[in-house]
Amino acid sequence: MDIGFPPSPPAPELRKHSRLGMASFIISIVAALIICIDIVLAFGNGSGFSVSSSYAWVDTALTCASAVAAVVGLVLGIIAVNRKNTKKVFGILGLVFNALIVLGICALIRINIMSITGTS
């Protein structure tokens, strides 16, 4: 027997967070931590912001590792933002943070090149 109540609407489809977006965000945090370790090693020798020749390879390796991680995170962030039916918060955060890290590394490389060549 029909009581006269309208049928209940279908349950809304819940969108999940994008796993690629979460990976991009986590990679940005890891890349930022690598840069922090690099800066601590650079300032830790007590002579200002200069890396001694014995630690130059460590500085180079850490900078390259953070750059590669940030580029991978940037690509994952772009893919996550363009996926359908997923939340985009982590993808956007990862995209922005990784882009800032890549720009910061480019700026550090430019400063290093200018300091080596003596130009301004």
Backbone bond lengths (Angstrom), bond angles and torsions (degrees), N, CA, C in turn:
res aa  C-N    CA-C-N  psi(-1)  N-CA   C-N-CA  omega(-1)  CA-C   N-CA-C  phi
1 M - - - 1.428 - - 1.534 108.54 -
2 D 1.311 117.70 134.08 1.460 123.24 -177.78 1.527 109.41 -87.87
3 I 1.313 117.55 122.56 1.461 122.63 -177.57 1.532 110.54 -83.12
4 G 1.300 118.55 -20.62 1.446 120.95 178.52 1.521 114.15 106.36
5 F 1.322 117.26 2.61 1.453 119.44 176.54 1.523 109.54 -78.80
6 P 1.333 116.90 141.93 1.464 118.21 177.35 1.521 110.20 -71.03
7 P 1.306 116.33 153.47 1.479 117.78 179.25 1.528 110.02 -65.49
8 S 1.309 114.21 145.86 1.463 118.45 -179.03 1.531 109.42 -69.86
9 P 1.336 116.45 143.27 1.459 119.26 179.58 1.525 110.43 -68.86
10 P 1.315 116.66 154.55 1.467 118.12 178.95 1.523 110.57 -65.38
11 A 1.298 114.99 150.20 1.464 120.35 179.82 1.524 109.44 -64.52
12 P 1.335 116.74 136.63 1.462 118.18 179.53 1.528 110.67 -66.34
13 E 1.307 114.96 143.98 1.462 119.87 -179.82 1.527 108.53 -77.55
14 L 1.314 116.22 121.01 1.454 120.61 179.93 1.524 109.62 -82.15
15 R 1.319 114.63 128.38 1.458 118.86 177.59 1.525 108.61 -89.28
16 K 1.304 115.54 137.81 1.454 121.01 179.51 1.524 109.46 -94.53
17 H 1.318 114.83 160.09 1.463 120.02 174.17 1.526 108.60 -68.55
18 S 1.303 115.30 141.78 1.452 121.05 179.48 1.524 109.97 -71.24
19 R 1.319 116.05 128.57 1.469 119.71 177.73 1.519 110.87 -66.11
20 L 1.328 116.68 -34.63 1.462 119.78 176.91 1.528 110.36 -66.03
21 G 1.326 116.33 -37.41 1.460 120.24 177.01 1.520 111.70 -64.66
22 M 1.339 116.22 -42.03 1.465 119.81 177.14 1.525 110.67 -64.16
23 A 1.334 116.61 -40.34 1.468 120.07 178.22 1.522 110.40 -63.36
24 S 1.327 117.35 -41.91 1.457 121.50 178.47 1.524 110.92 -61.41
25 F 1.323 116.89 -43.46 1.460 121.38 179.56 1.528 111.29 -65.07
26 I 1.320 116.81 -43.98 1.471 120.59 179.51 1.529 110.48 -64.97
27 I 1.327 116.97 -40.11 1.463 120.29 177.89 1.522 110.68 -62.95
28 S 1.340 117.47 -36.94 1.465 119.21 178.38 1.529 111.04 -64.97
29 I 1.324 116.47 -37.43 1.468 119.76 177.55 1.525 110.33 -66.37
30 V 1.332 117.06 -42.99 1.466 121.24 179.14 1.529 110.21 -62.96
31 A 1.336 117.43 -44.01 1.468 120.98 179.67 1.529 110.70 -63.02
32 A 1.333 116.87 -39.50 1.465 120.22 178.06 1.532 110.93 -65.75
33 L 1.330 117.25 -38.59 1.467 120.18 177.17 1.522 111.48 -65.50
34 I 1.325 116.90 -38.26 1.469 120.35 177.58 1.529 110.12 -63.11
35 I 1.330 116.78 -41.59 1.465 120.07 177.97 1.519 110.52 -64.90
36 C 1.329 117.54 -39.51 1.470 120.33 177.55 1.523 111.07 -62.56
37 I 1.312 117.39 -41.95 1.472 120.92 176.86 1.522 110.07 -62.29
38 D 1.320 116.61 -41.63 1.463 121.44 178.55 1.531 111.18 -61.50
39 I 1.330 116.89 -43.27 1.466 120.71 179.86 1.524 110.99 -67.39
40 V 1.324 117.70 -39.92 1.466 120.77 177.47 1.526 110.49 -62.30
41 L 1.330 116.89 -41.18 1.465 119.41 177.60 1.523 111.35 -66.50
42 A 1.319 117.37 -35.88 1.458 120.37 -179.33 1.525 111.28 -70.35
43 F 1.333 117.40 -41.02 1.459 120.31 -179.71 1.528 112.76 -85.72
44 G 1.309 117.30 -13.61 1.454 121.24 -173.96 1.514 115.33 -72.48
45 N 1.332 118.15 -12.85 1.461 118.90 -177.47 1.519 112.94 -85.38
46 G 1.333 119.11 -3.69 1.455 122.46 174.49 1.508 115.06 83.05
47 S 1.306 118.83 1.50 1.467 120.16 -178.82 1.521 111.59 -112.02
48 G 1.320 116.64 34.62 1.464 119.73 -179.70 1.511 110.65 79.06
49 F 1.319 114.57 -156.92 1.460 119.83 -177.37 1.517 109.52 -91.11
50 S 1.311 115.51 74.07 1.457 120.43 174.81 1.518 107.55 -143.42
51 V 1.287 115.12 137.62 1.450 120.76 -177.31 1.522 108.24 -99.72
52 S 1.334 116.29 126.98 1.454 119.05 178.28 1.523 109.44 -68.67
53 S 1.314 115.69 158.40 1.466 119.74 -175.84 1.524 112.25 -63.71
54 S 1.332 117.47 -26.37 1.463 119.15 179.51 1.529 111.86 -72.24
55 Y 1.327 117.52 -24.14 1.467 120.75 178.77 1.516 112.77 -106.59
56 A 1.310 118.18 6.26 1.470 120.86 -177.55 1.526 111.20 -62.75
57 W 1.319 117.45 -38.29 1.462 119.51 -179.61 1.521 111.14 -68.23
58 V 1.348 116.95 -33.64 1.464 120.47 177.15 1.529 109.58 -67.16
59 D 1.333 116.36 -42.98 1.458 120.82 178.07 1.523 110.92 -61.02
60 T 1.309 116.35 -44.48 1.464 120.89 179.37 1.530 111.06 -64.85
61 A 1.315 116.66 -43.85 1.463 120.28 -179.21 1.525 111.36 -64.22
62 L 1.329 117.53 -42.46 1.461 120.51 179.69 1.527 111.41 -67.23
63 T 1.326 117.03 -39.58 1.462 120.02 177.84 1.516 110.98 -64.48
64 C 1.324 116.66 -44.09 1.474 120.04 178.73 1.528 111.21 -65.66
65 A 1.321 117.52 -39.88 1.468 120.45 179.58 1.524 110.92 -63.77
66 S 1.323 116.76 -42.88 1.463 118.85 179.28 1.520 111.29 -69.21
67 A 1.335 118.13 -35.10 1.463 120.70 177.95 1.525 110.97 -66.07
68 V 1.323 116.88 -45.15 1.468 120.41 179.17 1.531 110.15 -63.40
69 A 1.323 116.77 -43.83 1.467 120.38 179.36 1.529 110.68 -62.14
70 A 1.333 116.69 -41.89 1.465 119.64 -179.07 1.523 111.84 -67.24
71 V 1.328 117.71 -37.31 1.472 119.87 178.15 1.527 110.27 -67.68
72 V 1.326 117.10 -41.43 1.470 120.26 176.48 1.529 109.93 -62.05
73 G 1.326 117.18 -44.32 1.456 121.22 177.56 1.515 112.51 -63.54
74 L 1.319 116.67 -35.21 1.466 121.43 177.26 1.520 110.93 -63.78
75 V 1.323 116.43 -44.94 1.470 120.83 178.60 1.528 110.39 -64.45
76 L 1.328 117.07 -43.94 1.466 120.04 178.20 1.527 111.36 -63.11
77 G 1.325 117.02 -37.49 1.459 120.86 177.93 1.518 112.10 -64.88
78 I 1.333 116.92 -41.08 1.458 120.78 178.04 1.522 110.32 -63.62
79 I 1.319 116.61 -43.55 1.469 119.92 178.88 1.524 110.35 -64.42
80 A 1.336 117.43 -42.21 1.463 121.27 -178.03 1.524 111.78 -64.89
81 V 1.322 117.34 -38.17 1.465 120.44 -179.39 1.529 110.55 -68.31
82 N 1.316 117.19 -31.42 1.465 120.78 -177.66 1.524 114.22 -87.96
83 R 1.322 118.90 -3.43 1.473 120.94 178.59 1.517 110.43 -76.57
84 K 1.284 115.53 146.58 1.460 121.48 -179.84 1.530 109.84 -93.50
85 N 1.304 116.26 155.63 1.471 125.08 174.39 1.527 113.73 61.58
86 T 1.319 117.30 29.21 1.461 120.90 173.50 1.519 108.33 -134.42
87 K 1.322 115.42 155.67 1.460 119.95 174.37 1.525 108.40 -71.55
88 K 1.300 116.51 147.05 1.446 120.74 -171.58 1.533 113.76 -111.47
89 V 1.314 117.98 6.77 1.460 121.61 -174.33 1.522 111.67 -60.70
90 F 1.315 117.59 -53.27 1.460 120.34 -177.98 1.522 111.40 -67.61
91 G 1.320 117.10 -34.20 1.458 120.24 177.21 1.517 111.78 -62.85
92 I 1.331 116.29 -43.23 1.467 120.33 178.94 1.518 110.70 -67.86
93 L 1.335 116.95 -44.26 1.468 119.82 178.45 1.527 111.29 -61.03
94 G 1.320 117.03 -45.56 1.452 120.65 178.36 1.515 111.96 -63.15
95 L 1.320 116.45 -39.88 1.463 121.24 178.86 1.525 110.92 -62.74
96 V 1.313 117.26 -46.87 1.468 121.12 -178.64 1.524 110.94 -67.04
97 F 1.332 117.46 -48.51 1.466 120.14 -177.48 1.525 111.62 -64.42
98 N 1.331 117.30 -42.92 1.461 119.73 179.17 1.524 111.49 -66.27
99 A 1.332 117.18 -37.16 1.467 119.75 177.04 1.530 110.60 -64.00
100 L 1.331 117.08 -41.02 1.462 120.24 177.44 1.529 111.65 -64.30
101 I 1.310 116.51 -38.24 1.467 120.35 178.58 1.519 110.51 -66.05
102 V 1.340 117.26 -44.03 1.466 120.41 178.72 1.531 110.19 -62.06
103 L 1.341 117.30 -44.20 1.465 119.96 178.03 1.528 111.49 -63.73
104 G 1.317 117.30 -39.51 1.461 120.78 177.61 1.516 112.53 -64.06
105 I 1.317 116.99 -40.39 1.461 120.33 178.29 1.523 110.12 -66.72
106 C 1.337 117.01 -39.95 1.474 119.91 176.63 1.527 110.44 -61.56
107 A 1.336 116.81 -40.25 1.464 119.99 178.07 1.525 111.00 -65.32
108 L 1.337 117.53 -41.40 1.468 120.28 178.08 1.526 111.56 -63.60
109 I 1.315 116.71 -39.80 1.468 119.97 178.47 1.523 109.90 -63.97
110 R 1.341 116.38 -42.12 1.469 119.69 178.64 1.520 110.59 -63.26
111 I 1.326 117.92 -42.77 1.472 120.88 178.51 1.525 109.97 -62.79
112 N 1.332 117.68 -41.76 1.461 120.25 179.13 1.524 111.21 -63.48
113 I 1.317 117.03 -42.01 1.462 120.35 179.84 1.531 110.21 -64.90
114 M 1.340 116.05 -42.02 1.463 119.00 178.82 1.522 111.28 -64.81
115 S 1.331 118.05 -36.86 1.457 119.89 -179.61 1.521 111.52 -71.72
116 I 1.323 116.77 -31.91 1.465 120.36 178.89 1.516 110.62 -72.07
117 T 1.342 116.83 -45.38 1.466 120.25 -176.71 1.514 112.84 -82.44
118 G 1.328 117.94 -15.41 1.466 120.65 178.69 1.508 113.15 80.54
119 T 1.327 118.54 16.59 1.468 121.50 178.91 1.511 109.53 -96.68
120 S 1.317 115.54 165.31 1.475 119.03 178.12 1.491 111.50 -129.93
